[in-house]
Structure formats: C-alpha cells, structure tokens
Amino acid sequence: MTDRILIIEDEEKIARFIELELVHEGYEVVKCGDGRTGLEQAESGGFSLVLLDIMLPELNGMEVLRRLRRTSDVPVIMLTARDAVMDKVAGLDQGADDYITKPFAIEELLARIRLVMRRNSHHEKAEPQAAPEDVQSCGELTLSESRHEVKYAGKEIDLTSREFDLLKTLLVNKNIVLSRDTLLGTVWGYDYMGETNVVDVYVRYLRSKIDDAFGISLIQTIRGVGYVIRDENG
C-alpha cells in the first residue's frame, strides 16, 4: 500500500518541488495552500504523514497542529523558516514529531520522513503488547501508562505526550541517574536530529507542572551527568 503524504504549504514553488521529489520516491501526495483547507484534509484521515508549514494563510501551522492533535496522531513534520530554538520546541510541544528549517536539502527532508514514519510504524506494532495496567510511582506521584494519566496526591496533572514519555522514563528508572543522551534517545529516538537541549527544556516543563506546582523536589539535576527522579525523602 502506497504511503500518502499531505503537504500544507502556501509557497507553490516549494510545495511543487517537494511534491515532485516525493512522487519520485514512490509516495502519493496531496497539496493544500492554506491552513484551514489543510486541516480539513488532515482530519479526513488516510495520510501516513503531514508536512506542515508554520506561516500559512487562514490558520497558521501551530494552530493547525493544535486542532489536529485533538483528533489525530498522524505524524507531523513542521516546515519553518524560523531558526529560534523556542519556536521549534513550541512545535514539538504542540505534538509535532520533527521539524526542518528552510532552506533544507531534499535528502535531509526525505531522511526525516523515513525516520518519523519508521518510528510511528514501530510504535503502532508495539502498542497492542502493552500491559493492561502499568503504574509507576514516586512518593505521591503516580503515572498510569494504560490510562495515560498522571496524578500527585490524587490531583491530576495535564501533560503533553512528550512530557508524559519523559516522566515515564524517569519513573521507570527511579533513583537511577540518566544522561541527557540516554533521555534523548529513549524519548525522542536515537536517530533524532533536532536540538539536543530539548531535554533540558522539557525537564523545565515537568518541574513547572510537578515540583513547582506542588512545592516538592522530585526531579533532580546531577551536574555534568543528567537527571534523576527520587522520592522526596530519598
């Protein structure tokens, strides 16, 4: 079955260039030139991956991604002319699987597409084997993988998928110091080609929602090594 890729890009020359390369690689391609039409297409389903520009008419790419993630887990690679780390992290935080900054070499884009689709395929195959109930805890903090739920002292904590995966990795390895490279490889994939300091950014997100919110200190920095989660009295 041929993989279908949706391109949401308002610059026709760029969209056409990507389309020709993807068709040459054997993909089926659909193009949209504005965010609203692109969102409707993406929500209709049937796509293996979405290439989503940030600067779009009607709806910008971030808003398209935010709305799409309410109903779909289709892999998304952001296309952006912005080179600021926080812009890239914002896209990842909204649920993007990867990003690539314009101008880019088509070979790099094709490599990222293959990587994201391969990771998604592995995830789908592994999912049915998950335990029906898998709860990790540290003090009064609990994480239920099957319910995708995190609570502290019975109060639910709202986490993004990436934050959830990072917290799960720390909890599974409670009291074990994990390096940034280990966390990057486990949570983002060993072939991840983005900014390496994304781990530090997401640890700050977790601390804001857990440690700072409840006046505790579970997630600790081991200077020069990485991070560890320990019981408050550990």
MOVENMO-V566014 format. One record per pair of residues at least 6 apart in sequence whose C-alpha atoms are under 8 Angstrom apart, sorted by the first residue. I is the first residue (numbers start at 1). GAP is how many residues later the second one is. Records with the same first field share a line. If there is no record, write none. Layout:
# MOVENMO-V566014
I->GAP, GAP
This chain:
# MOVENMO-V566014
2->24, 25, 26
3->24, 25, 44, 45
4->23, 24, 25, 26, 42, 43, 44, 45
5->22, 23, 24, 25, 42, 43, 44, 45, 46
6->23, 24, 25, 26, 35, 36, 41, 43, 44, 45
7->8, 12, 22, 23, 24, 25, 31, 43, 44, 45
8->7, 23, 24, 25, 26, 27, 30, 42, 43, 44, 45
9->6, 22, 23, 24, 25, 42, 43, 44, 47
10->22, 23, 24, 43, 46, 47
11->22
12->21
15->16
18->88
19->10, 12
21->85
22->6, 7, 88
23->6
31->7
32->6
33->23, 24
34->22, 23, 24, 25
35->21, 22, 23, 24, 25, 26, 29
36->22, 23, 28
38->26
39->25, 28, 29
42->8, 26
43->25, 28, 29
47->27
48->26, 27, 69
49->25, 26, 27, 28, 64, 68
50->24, 25, 26, 27
51->25, 26, 27, 28
52->9, 24, 25, 26, 27
53->8, 25, 26, 27
54->6, 7, 8, 24, 25, 26
55->6, 25
61->17
62->29, 32
65->29, 30, 31
66->28, 29
69->25, 26
75->21, 22, 41, 42, 45
76->19, 20, 21, 22
77->19, 20, 21, 22, 23, 36
78->13, 18, 20, 21, 22
79->20, 21, 22, 23
80->19, 20, 21, 22
81->20, 21, 22
82->6, 19, 20
83->18
85->110
88->11
89->109
91->8
92->6, 7
93->67, 69
94->66
95->65, 66, 67
97->19
98->14, 18, 96
99->95
100->9
115->76
119->70
130->16
131->15
132->14
133->11, 12, 13, 14
134->10, 11, 12
135->7, 8, 9, 10
136->6, 7, 8, 32, 35, 36
137->6, 34
138->33, 36, 91, 92, 93
139->92, 93
140->11, 12, 13, 14
141->9, 10, 11, 12
142->8, 9, 10
143->6, 7, 8, 25
144->6
148->16
149->7, 8
150->6, 7, 8, 9
151->6
152->58
157->52, 53
162->25
163->39, 42, 43
165->22
166->17, 21, 36
167->39
169->14, 17, 18
170->8, 58, 59
171->58
173->55, 56
174->54, 55, 56
175->53, 54, 55
176->52, 53
177->45, 48, 49, 50, 51, 52
178->47, 48, 49, 50
179->46, 47, 48
180->19, 45, 46, 47
183->16
184->6, 8, 12, 15
185->6, 7
203->16
207->6, 12
210->6
211->6, 7, 8
216->16
217->15
218->11, 12, 13, 14
219->8, 9, 10, 11
220->7, 8, 9, 10
221->6, 7
222->6
